[in-house]
Amino acid sequence: MSRMQEEGVISGWGLGVNTTEPIELAMELEETPPSVCLTATQYTLLQHERALERMMPLAEQKGLRLIVGSPFDSGALLGGDHFHYAEVPPAIRQRVQQLRETAEQYAVSLKDAAIQFSAAHPAVSMVIPGSSRPEHLREDAESMSAQIPAEFWEQLRDRGLISERAPVPDQE
């Protein structure tokens, strides 16, 4: 990789995985660390503690750009039947219901909140929802600018639904 970068064959390299550990290990490479990594299902409303412990701070420290894939956790956050590419377990269904109730209380779209949450961390340069239809692409783009009240994020923290350490979107 070092030689290919030096020769200008590639401008950088990265990896895309469904766990944080391979990204953490790659970032610790001395010679040629990755320049970008895709982390799927690891920094979402439903799951982000592990990423906040090590991957996110290390990415900031190393100047690595992260792409968050699957911010809806394989569809579970939007009422789908899959979480991490398998059937949604009961505990996750319950958590989704708590998130949905809080979103309804503040008239917030859970889709908007999921995309904005995944994008709010300073180590994240892009979010890829994985949309399959043109109308979903438009909705996803609009979700990034939807207004979400600060009280919504505070309520998620108060209810223990998101980490106290997780950055949330700035709203005016």
C-alpha positions in Angstrom: 0.0 0.0 0.0 2.8 2.4 0.9 4.5 1.8 -2.4 1.3 2.2 -4.4 0.6 5.5 -2.6 4.1 6.7 -3.2 3.9 5.8 -6.9 0.5 7.6 -7.2 -1.3 4.5 -8.2 -3.7 5.0 -5.3 -4.4 8.2 -3.3 -5.5 6.2 -0.2 -7.1 3.0 0.9 -9.6 1.8 3.4 -11.9 -0.9 4.5 -15.6 -1.5 5.1 -16.7 -3.8 7.9 -19.5 -4.5 10.3 -17.5 -4.3 13.5 -15.2 -1.7 15.0 -12.2 -3.8 15.8 -10.7 -4.2 12.2 -10.9 -0.4 11.8 -9.2 0.2 15.1 -6.4 -2.2 14.2 -6.0 -0.7 10.8 -5.8 2.8 12.3 -2.9 1.7 14.4 -0.7 0.7 11.4 2.4 2.7 11.5 3.5 2.6 7.9 0.3 3.2 5.9 -2.8 3.6 7.9 -6.1 3.8 6.0 -7.4 7.1 4.8 -11.1 6.3 5.0 -13.2 3.4 6.5 -16.8 2.4 6.2 -18.3 1.2 9.5 -21.7 -0.4 8.9 -24.3 -0.7 11.8 -21.7 0.4 14.4 -22.6 4.1 14.9 -26.4 4.3 15.1 -29.1 5.3 17.5 -29.4 1.7 18.5 -25.7 0.9 18.8 -22.8 3.4 19.4 -21.2 2.7 22.8 -18.4 0.5 21.4 -17.6 3.0 18.7 -17.5 5.9 21.1 -15.1 4.0 23.4 -12.3 3.6 20.9 -13.0 3.9 17.2 -14.3 7.4 17.1 -11.6 9.0 19.4 -8.9 7.1 17.5 -10.3 8.3 14.1 -10.3 11.9 15.3 -6.7 11.5 16.7 -5.4 9.9 13.5 -7.4 12.2 11.1 -9.2 9.3 9.6 -12.5 9.9 7.7 -15.3 7.5 8.7 -18.3 6.7 6.6 -21.3 5.4 8.5 -23.3 2.8 6.6 -26.7 1.4 7.6 -27.7 4.1 10.1 -31.1 2.4 10.3 -29.5 -0.8 11.6 -30.5 -3.0 8.7 -34.0 -1.5 8.8 -34.7 -2.1 12.5 -35.0 1.6 13.3 -37.6 2.1 10.6 -39.8 -0.9 11.6 -38.1 -3.4 9.5 -37.6 -7.1 10.4 -33.8 -7.1 10.4 -31.1 -5.9 12.8 -27.4 -6.6 11.9 -28.7 -8.6 8.9 -30.6 -11.0 11.1 -34.1 -11.1 12.7 -34.7 -8.2 15.2 -34.3 -9.5 18.8 -37.0 -8.6 21.3 -34.7 -6.3 23.3 -34.0 -4.3 20.2 -37.7 -4.1 19.2 -38.4 -2.7 22.7 -35.6 -0.1 22.3 -36.9 0.9 18.9 -40.4 1.3 20.4 -38.9 3.6 23.1 -37.1 5.7 20.4 -40.3 5.8 18.3 -42.3 7.0 21.3 -39.8 9.8 22.1 -39.7 10.8 18.4 -43.5 11.0 18.3 -43.6 13.1 21.5 -41.4 15.7 19.7 -43.0 15.3 16.2 -39.6 14.0 15.0 -39.1 11.5 12.2 -37.1 8.6 13.5 -35.5 8.5 10.0 -34.3 12.1 10.3 -33.0 11.5 13.8 -31.1 8.3 12.8 -29.4 10.0 9.9 -28.5 13.1 11.8 -27.3 11.2 14.8 -24.9 9.1 12.7 -23.6 12.2 10.9 -23.2 14.4 14.1 -19.9 12.9 15.2 -16.9 15.0 14.0 -15.1 11.8 12.8 -17.9 11.1 10.4 -17.6 12.5 6.9 -20.5 10.8 5.3 -23.6 8.6 6.0 -24.8 6.0 3.5 -28.3 4.9 4.4 -28.4 2.2 1.7 -31.5 3.4 0.0 -32.7 1.3 -2.9 -35.3 3.6 -4.5 -34.9 7.1 -6.0 -37.6 8.6 -3.7 -35.7 7.3 -0.7 -32.5 9.1 -1.8 -34.4 12.4 -1.9 -35.9 11.7 1.6 -32.5 10.8 2.9 -31.0 14.0 1.7 -33.9 16.0 3.2 -33.5 14.2 6.5 -30.1 15.9 6.9 -31.7 19.3 7.1 -34.9 18.5 9.0 -35.2 20.5 12.2 -35.0 18.4 15.4 -35.5 20.2 18.7 -32.6 20.0 21.2 -35.1 18.8 23.8 -35.5 15.6 21.7 -31.8 14.7 22.1 -31.9 15.7 25.8 -34.9 13.3 26.3 -33.0 10.5 24.6 -30.1 11.1 26.9 -32.3 11.3 30.0 -34.0 8.0 29.1 -30.6 6.3 28.5 -31.4 5.8 24.8 -28.2 7.5 23.6 -24.9 7.9 25.4 -24.1 11.0 27.3 -20.9 11.1 25.3 -22.5 11.0 21.9 -22.4 14.2 19.9 -25.8 15.3 18.7 -26.7 17.6 15.8 -26.6 21.4 16.4 -30.0 22.9 15.9 -30.7 26.6 15.6 
